[in-house]
Amino acid sequence: MATFEFKLVLSQVEIGEAEADALYARSKDGTLITAEGVTYMDFDRRANSLDEAVRSAIADVNAAGFRVTRIEIEADSLAPQQS
């Protein structure tokens, strides 16, 4: 299993404390960040593949009541970090 780094950009910009708690309850490997009018979850997710990591993170974010508008992955993050 490897660790994959990526960001899920959320459609909602302003997130209250209760909403943030709901996200963290489902995604303990994500960090919620709002910068320059954009809110996203920055993930370091362990999975067998990048596809599995991204899909499971999207499912977690959706289950917390949010919508993902896009995925951002740095080129150097495409190679998984072995742990």
DSSP file (Angstrom, degrees, kcal/mol; ACC not computed):
  #  RESIDUE AA STRUCTURE BP1 BP2  ACC     N-H-->O    O-->H-N    N-H-->O    O-->H-N    TCO  KAPPA ALPHA  PHI   PSI    X-CA   Y-CA   Z-CA
    1    1 A M              0   0    0      0, 0.0    82,-0.7     0, 0.0     2,-0.3   0.000 360.0 360.0 360.0 143.8    0.0    0.0    0.0
    2    2 A A  E     -AB  47  82A   0     45,-2.4    45,-2.6    80,-0.2     2,-0.5  -0.780 360.0-115.4-124.5 166.7    1.2    3.5   -0.8
    3    3 A T  E     -AB  46  81A   0     78,-2.4    78,-2.3    -2,-0.3     2,-0.4  -0.918  27.6-162.9-107.0 129.1    0.4    7.1    0.2
    4    4 A F  E     -A   45   0A   0     41,-2.9    41,-2.5    -2,-0.5     2,-0.5  -0.917   6.4-148.1-114.9 137.4   -1.0    9.4   -2.5
    5    5 A E  E     +A   44   0A   0     72,-0.5     2,-0.3    -2,-0.4    69,-0.2  -0.898  35.8 131.2-107.6 130.1   -1.1   13.2   -2.2
    6    6 A F  E     -A   43   0A   0     37,-1.5    37,-3.3    -2,-0.5     2,-0.4  -0.974  43.1-122.0-164.8 167.9   -3.9   15.2   -3.9
    7    7 A K  E     -AC  42  72A   0     65,-2.8    65,-2.7    -2,-0.3     2,-0.6  -0.955   9.0-154.4-121.6 140.5   -6.4   18.0   -3.3
    8    8 A L  E     -AC  41  71A   0     33,-2.4    33,-2.3    -2,-0.4     2,-0.4  -0.969  17.4-146.2-110.6 116.4  -10.2   17.8   -3.6
    9    9 A V  E     -AC  40  70A   0     61,-2.7    60,-3.0    -2,-0.6    61,-1.1  -0.694  16.1-143.6 -83.9 130.2  -11.6   21.3   -4.3
   10   10 A L  E     - C   0  68A   0     29,-2.9    29,-0.5    -2,-0.4    58,-0.2  -0.629  13.5-135.6 -96.4 152.2  -15.1   21.8   -2.8
   11   11 A S  S    S+     0   0    0     56,-2.4     2,-0.5    -2,-0.2    -1,-0.1   0.799  89.2  76.4 -74.1 -28.3  -18.0   23.7   -4.2
   12   12 A Q        -     0   0    0     55,-0.3    -2,-0.2     1,-0.2    27,-0.1  -0.719  58.3-174.2 -87.9 128.3  -18.7   25.3   -0.9
   13   13 A V        +     0   0    0     -2,-0.5     2,-0.5     1,-0.2    -1,-0.2   0.915  69.4  54.9 -88.0 -48.5  -16.3   28.1    0.1
   14   14 A E        -     0   0    0     23,-0.1     2,-0.5    25,-0.1    -1,-0.2  -0.776  66.6-178.7 -93.7 124.7  -17.4   29.0    3.6
   15   15 A I        -     0   0    0     -2,-0.5     2,-0.0    -3,-0.1    19,-0.0  -0.985  14.4-144.6-127.6 125.2  -17.5   26.1    6.0
   16   16 A G     >  -     0   0    0     -2,-0.5     4,-2.5     1,-0.1     5,-0.2  -0.211  32.5 -98.3 -80.5 174.8  -18.6   26.3    9.6
   17   17 A E  H  > S+     0   0    0      1,-0.2     4,-2.4     2,-0.2     5,-0.1   0.894 122.5  50.0 -62.9 -42.6  -17.1   24.5   12.6
   18   18 A A  H  > S+     0   0    0      2,-0.2     4,-1.7     1,-0.2    -1,-0.2   0.892 112.3  48.3 -65.1 -38.8  -19.9   21.8   12.6
   19   19 A E  H  > S+     0   0    0      2,-0.2     4,-1.9     1,-0.2    -2,-0.2   0.897 110.8  50.5 -67.8 -40.2  -19.4   21.2    8.9
   20   20 A A  H  X S+     0   0    0     -4,-2.5     4,-2.7     1,-0.2     5,-0.2   0.903 108.0  53.5 -63.4 -40.4  -15.6   20.9    9.3
   21   21 A D  H  X S+     0   0    0     -4,-2.4     4,-2.0     1,-0.2    -1,-0.2   0.887 106.4  52.9 -60.6 -39.0  -16.2   18.4   12.1
   22   22 A A  H  X S+     0   0    0     -4,-1.7     4,-0.9     2,-0.2    -1,-0.2   0.890 110.6  47.5 -64.0 -39.5  -18.3   16.3    9.7
   23   23 A L  H >X S+     0   0    0     -4,-1.9     4,-2.2     1,-0.2     3,-0.7   0.937 112.8  47.5 -66.1 -46.6  -15.5   16.3    7.1
   24   24 A Y  H 3< S+     0   0    0     -4,-2.7    -2,-0.2     1,-0.2    -1,-0.2   0.803 103.7  62.3 -67.2 -28.1  -12.9   15.4    9.7
   25   25 A A  H 3< S+     0   0    0     -4,-2.0    -1,-0.2    -5,-0.2     3,-0.2   0.831 116.8  30.6 -64.5 -30.5  -15.1   12.6   11.1
   26   26 A R  H << S+     0   0    0     -4,-0.9     2,-0.4    -3,-0.7    -2,-0.2   0.700 126.2  41.8 -98.2 -24.3  -14.9   10.9    7.7
   27   27 A S    ><  +     0   0    0     -4,-2.2     3,-1.4     1,-0.1    -1,-0.2  -0.679  53.8 161.4-130.9  77.3  -11.5   12.0    6.4
   28   28 A K  T 3  S+     0   0    0     -2,-0.4    -1,-0.1     1,-0.3    -4,-0.1   0.631  79.0  58.0 -72.1 -12.7   -8.9   11.9    9.2
   29   29 A D  T 3  S+     0   0    0     -3,-0.1    15,-1.7    17,-0.0     2,-0.3   0.204  95.4  83.3-101.1  14.7   -6.2   11.9    6.5
   30   30 A G  E <   -D   43   0A   0     -3,-1.4     2,-0.5    13,-0.2    13,-0.2  -0.871  63.1-148.8-118.8 152.7   -7.3   15.2    5.0
   31   31 A T  E     -D   42   0A   0     11,-2.0    11,-2.8    -2,-0.3     2,-0.4  -0.985  17.2-136.6-120.9 125.0   -6.7   18.8    6.0
   32   32 A L  E     +D   41   0A   0     -2,-0.5     2,-0.4     9,-0.2     9,-0.2  -0.669  29.8 175.8 -83.0 128.2   -9.3   21.4    5.3
   33   33 A I  E     -D   40   0A   0      7,-2.9     7,-2.9    -2,-0.4     2,-0.5  -0.996  20.0-167.0-136.9 137.6   -8.0   24.7    3.8
   34   34 A T  E     +D   39   0A   0     -2,-0.4     2,-0.3     5,-0.2     5,-0.2  -0.991  23.3 157.3-122.8 122.8   -9.6   27.9    2.5
   35   35 A A  E >   -D   38   0A   0      3,-2.6     3,-1.5    -2,-0.5    -2,-0.1  -0.987  63.2  -5.8-147.3 133.9   -7.3   30.2    0.6
   36   36 A E  T 3  S-     0   0    0     -2,-0.3     3,-0.1     1,-0.3    -1,-0.1   0.856 129.9 -51.0  52.1  42.0   -8.1   32.9   -2.0
   37   37 A G  T 3  S+     0   0    0      1,-0.2     2,-0.4   -24,-0.1    -1,-0.3   0.622 116.8 108.4  76.9  13.6  -11.8   32.1   -2.0
   38   38 A V  E <   - D   0  35A   0     -3,-1.5    -3,-2.6   -25,-0.1     2,-0.5  -0.985  50.6-159.5-126.0 133.3  -11.3   28.4   -2.6
   39   39 A T  E     + D   0  34A   0    -29,-0.5   -29,-2.9    -2,-0.4     2,-0.3  -0.936  23.0 158.0-112.4 133.6  -11.9   25.6   -0.1
   40   40 A Y  E     -AD   9  33A   0     -7,-2.9    -7,-2.9    -2,-0.5     2,-0.5  -0.967  39.3-122.6-147.7 162.6  -10.2   22.2   -0.5
   41   41 A M  E     -AD   8  32A   0    -33,-2.3   -33,-2.4    -2,-0.3     2,-0.6  -0.954  22.6-150.1-107.4 125.5   -9.2   19.1    1.4
   42   42 A D  E     -AD   7  31A   0    -11,-2.8   -11,-2.0    -2,-0.5     2,-0.3  -0.872  23.1-161.3 -96.4 118.4   -5.5   18.3    1.1
   43   43 A F  E     -AD   6  30A   0    -37,-3.3   -37,-1.5    -2,-0.6     2,-0.3  -0.783  33.4-176.7-110.3 145.7   -5.1   14.5    1.3
   44   44 A D  E     +A    5   0A   0    -15,-1.7     2,-0.5    -2,-0.3   -39,-0.2  -0.823  35.1 178.3-125.8  87.3   -2.3   12.1    2.1
   45   45 A R  E     -A    4   0A   0    -41,-2.5   -41,-2.9    -2,-0.3     2,-0.4  -0.815  26.5-140.1-107.4 130.7   -4.3    8.9    1.5
   46   46 A R  E     +A    3   0A   0     -2,-0.5     2,-0.3   -43,-0.3   -43,-0.2  -0.714  44.1 133.3 -84.3 131.3   -3.0    5.3    1.8
   47   47 A A  E     -A    2   0A   0    -45,-2.6   -45,-2.4    -2,-0.4     3,-0.1  -0.965  66.2-103.6-164.6 171.9   -4.4    3.0   -0.9
   48   48 A N  S    S+     0   0    0     -2,-0.3     2,-0.3   -47,-0.2     3,-0.1   0.724 102.6   8.9 -78.3 -22.4   -3.4    0.4   -3.5
   49   49 A S  S  > S-     0   0    0      1,-0.1     4,-2.2   -47,-0.1    -1,-0.1  -0.976  73.3-111.5-152.3 162.1   -3.7    2.9   -6.4
   50   50 A L  H  > S+     0   0    0     -2,-0.3     4,-2.8     2,-0.2     5,-0.3   0.913 118.6  54.6 -61.1 -42.8   -4.2    6.6   -7.1
   51   51 A D  H  > S+     0   0    0      1,-0.2     4,-2.6     2,-0.2     5,-0.2   0.925 109.3  46.7 -57.4 -46.7   -7.6    5.8   -8.5
   52   52 A E  H  > S+     0   0    0      2,-0.2     4,-2.2     1,-0.2     5,-0.2   0.902 112.6  50.5 -62.7 -41.8   -8.7    4.0   -5.3
   53   53 A A  H  X S+     0   0    0     -4,-2.2     4,-1.9     2,-0.2    -2,-0.2   0.935 114.3  42.7 -62.5 -47.9   -7.3    6.8   -3.1
   54   54 A V  H  X S+     0   0    0     -4,-2.8     4,-2.6     2,-0.2     5,-0.2   0.929 114.5  49.8 -67.3 -46.0   -9.1    9.6   -5.0
   55   55 A R  H  X S+     0   0    0     -4,-2.6     4,-2.2    -5,-0.3    -1,-0.2   0.903 112.1  47.4 -61.7 -41.2  -12.4    7.7   -5.3
   56   56 A S  H  X S+     0   0    0     -4,-2.2     4,-2.1    -5,-0.2    -1,-0.2   0.881 112.1  50.3 -69.4 -36.0  -12.5    6.8   -1.6
   57   57 A A  H  X S+     0   0    0     -4,-1.9     4,-2.5    -5,-0.2    -2,-0.2   0.912 110.5  49.4 -66.7 -42.0  -11.7   10.4   -0.6
   58   58 A I  H  X S+     0   0    0     -4,-2.6     4,-2.8     1,-0.2     5,-0.2   0.919 110.1  51.6 -61.6 -43.1  -14.5   11.8   -2.9
   59   59 A A  H  X S+     0   0    0     -4,-2.2     4,-2.4    -5,-0.2    -1,-0.2   0.901 110.5  48.9 -60.5 -41.3  -16.9    9.3   -1.4
   60   60 A D  H  X S+     0   0    0     -4,-2.1     4,-1.2     2,-0.2    -2,-0.2   0.922 112.7  46.7 -64.3 -44.7  -15.9   10.4    2.1
   61   61 A V  H  <>S+     0   0    0     -4,-2.5     5,-1.9     1,-0.2     3,-0.3   0.916 113.8  48.3 -65.1 -43.5  -16.4   14.1    1.2
   62   62 A N  H ><5S+     0   0    0     -4,-2.8     3,-1.9     1,-0.2    -1,-0.2   0.905 107.8  55.0 -62.3 -41.7  -19.7   13.4   -0.5
   63   63 A A  H 3<5S+     0   0    0     -4,-2.4    -1,-0.2     1,-0.3    -2,-0.2   0.771 102.2  57.9 -64.2 -25.4  -20.9   11.4    2.5
   64   64 A A  T 3<5S-     0   0    0     -4,-1.2    -1,-0.3    -3,-0.3    -2,-0.2   0.461 128.6 -98.8 -82.8  -1.3  -20.2   14.4    4.7
   65   65 A G  T < 5S+     0   0    0     -3,-1.9     2,-0.3     1,-0.3    -3,-0.2   0.638  84.0 118.2  97.7  16.7  -22.6   16.5    2.6
   66   66 A F      < -     0   0    0     -5,-1.9     2,-0.4   -55,-0.0    -1,-0.3  -0.757  53.9-134.1-115.4 161.9  -20.1   18.3    0.3
   67   67 A R        -     0   0    0     -2,-0.3   -56,-2.4    -5,-0.0     2,-0.5  -0.950  13.6-138.9-117.0 134.1  -19.6   18.3   -3.5
   68   68 A V  E     -C   10   0A   0     -2,-0.4   -58,-0.3   -58,-0.2     3,-0.1  -0.784  16.1-176.7 -90.4 128.6  -16.2   18.0   -5.1
   69   69 A T  E     -     0   0A   0    -60,-3.0     2,-0.3    -2,-0.5   -59,-0.2   0.749  65.1 -10.3 -96.2 -28.1  -15.7   20.3   -8.1
   70   70 A R  E     -C    9   0A   0    -61,-1.1   -61,-2.7     2,-0.0     2,-0.4  -0.991  56.3-125.4-164.0 164.5  -12.2   19.2   -9.1
   71   71 A I  E     -C    8   0A   0     -2,-0.3     2,-0.5   -63,-0.2   -63,-0.2  -0.937  19.7-161.3-114.5 136.4   -9.2   17.2   -8.2
   72   72 A E  E     +C    7   0A   0    -65,-2.7   -65,-2.8    -2,-0.4     2,-0.4  -0.983  11.8 175.0-121.3 128.5   -5.7   18.7   -8.2
   73   73 A I        -     0   0    0     -2,-0.5     2,-0.2   -67,-0.2   -67,-0.1  -0.993  26.3-133.0-133.6 125.2   -2.6   16.5   -8.3
   74   74 A E    >   -     0   0    0     -2,-0.4     3,-1.7   -69,-0.2     4,-0.4  -0.515  24.9-121.1 -72.3 144.3    1.0   17.7   -8.5
   75   75 A A  G >  S+     0   0    0      1,-0.3     3,-1.4     2,-0.2     4,-0.3   0.872 113.0  53.7 -56.1 -40.4    3.0   15.9  -11.1
   76   76 A D  G 3  S+     0   0    0      1,-0.3     3,-0.4     2,-0.1    -1,-0.3   0.616 100.2  63.6 -73.2  -9.3    5.6   14.8   -8.6
   77   77 A S  G <  S+     0   0    0     -3,-1.7   -72,-0.5     1,-0.2    -1,-0.3   0.523  78.9  83.8 -87.7  -6.8    2.8   13.2   -6.5
   78   78 A L  S <  S+     0   0    0     -3,-1.4    -1,-0.2    -4,-0.4    -2,-0.1   0.787  78.8  71.7 -69.4 -25.7    1.8   10.8   -9.2
   79   79 A A  S    S-     0   0    0     -3,-0.4    -1,-0.0    -4,-0.3     0, 0.0  -0.828  96.3-121.9 -87.8 120.4    4.6    8.4   -8.0
   80   80 A P        -     0   0    0      0, 0.0     2,-0.6     0, 0.0   -76,-0.2  -0.246  14.3-121.7 -65.9 149.3    3.3    7.0   -4.7
   81   81 A Q  E     -B    3   0A   0    -78,-2.3   -78,-2.4    -4,-0.1     2,-0.3  -0.819  27.7-135.2 -88.3 120.0    5.3    7.4   -1.5
   82   82 A Q  E      B    2   0A   0     -2,-0.6   -80,-0.2   -80,-0.2    -1,-0.0  -0.580 360.0 360.0 -77.5 135.5    6.1    4.0   -0.1
   83   83 A S              0   0    0    -82,-0.7    -1,-0.1    -2,-0.3   -81,-0.1   0.353 360.0 360.0-134.8 360.0    5.5    3.7    3.6
